[in-house]
Amino acid sequence: MVLRMRQALVAAPRIFQRAKSTAAVFHAVPTSKYSGSDDPLSGSWAQEQPARREWKREEVQALFDQPLLELVFQAATVHRQHNDPRRIQLCTLMNIKEGGCSEDCAYCSQSSRYSTHSKASPLEKLDNVLAEARRAKENGSTRFCMGAAWREIGGRKRGFDRILDMVREIRGMGMEVCTTLGMLSPEQAQKLKEAGLSAYNHNLDTSREYYGKVITSRTYEDRLETIANVRDAGISVCSGGILGLGEDESDRVGLIWEMSRLPEHPESFPVNALVAIKGTPMEGQEPVSFQEMLRTIATARIVLPTSIVRIAAGRHLFSESEQAMAFLAGANAIFTGHRMLTTPTSSWDEDKAMLARWGLTGMKSFESKRLAPLAPEEAEPACEPPAPESVKEEPRVATLGTGAV
């Protein structure tokens, strides 16, 4: 008995020191609680407390600097407070206008300033885009994203009108629709909203301090202004960054902190790993390690608890078990199909098989609490017992371009 008391006294300072080192961050991480029936597949994940909104940069840094497994554990706990950990959103991205961009983003093959494999192409025809969107939906993708290599829409009225038609038609399929078209004016954002756009992607890429070493043709404030125009129009904001640009850990913290300072946390936070492309100024960059990717995902999950954290470009660089660890840490969306804008990604069949092996399932369209629900004529029927054969109705056909986003 005396020996045990002595051992406890010796261990007490070490225990106190460890608790003190994590006290700055652990108070922000609630304990997870599962509520539901005894069947773990029939319950729901309960939120213990409202999402925290205000963060100091040093607090985000303290989170990021924790031992990695402790950070992952805390992120997984927060994830279960605000999201169903078994659900992953499948998204497909199509490059509807490749190359010829006047920007000087040092990582991008689509810049007209660099000699790369990307060549300038015209805007895709409507029918081609709709065919790809149908293919994506048939394979389980619920968000269809379209990217055009433009600095801004500017005076491209005919091209913009065609994109508005794309948005209307794809929204009419019952899918979430996202675009990334460069800088937007308030009027352009409003037109996209009226067409039925669900989300607009406009990445900050990195921290405010490091940004000028990556891009000089557009300022950080320019990007924040477009994000504000999107938000003011009532469109969900999709904004994230790229790891492996030569930044250090404080820049990754700075990016997440900037997101936490927005009037609303972004609906979606994409985390990209740089795929170094020959001909760009960053062709010689070393690939970012999975540990740094995981650390960033986990920190983002804690700081942005209700945002979708999306593993985006470069996912094919990581093994299946590494991706599963990222899902555990709070990532809950992936791009899938056959290609990102200019880099490869995993196929639908590969990804569906991977999710099945880990007990994960795809989200439905508009399942995220951060998106406005579908209009009544677009909504999927609730899971109820089937009606008697004599009164069973035919499924309703979605109409084009209806409902708020």
Secondary structure, 3 states (H helix, E strand, C coil): CHHHHHHHHHHHHHHHHHHHHHHHHHCCCCCCCEECCCCCCCCEECCCCCCCCCCCHHHHHHHHCCCHHHHHHHHHHHHHHHCCCCEEEEEEEEEEECCCECCCCCCCCCECCCCCCCCCCCCCCHHHHHHHHHHHHHCCCCEEEEEECCCECCCCHHHHHHHHHHHHHHHHCCCEEEEECCECCHHHHHHHHHHCCCEEECCCECCCCCHHHCCCCCCHHHHHHHHHHHHHCCCEEECCEEECCCCCHHHHHHHHHHHHHCCCCCCEEEEEECCCCCCCCCCCCCCCCHHHHHHHHHHHHHHCCCCEEEECCCHHHCCHHHHHHHHHCCCCEEECCCCCCCCCCCCHHHHHHHHHHCCCEECCCCCCCCCCCCCCCCCCCCCCCCCCCCCCCCCCCCCCCCCCC
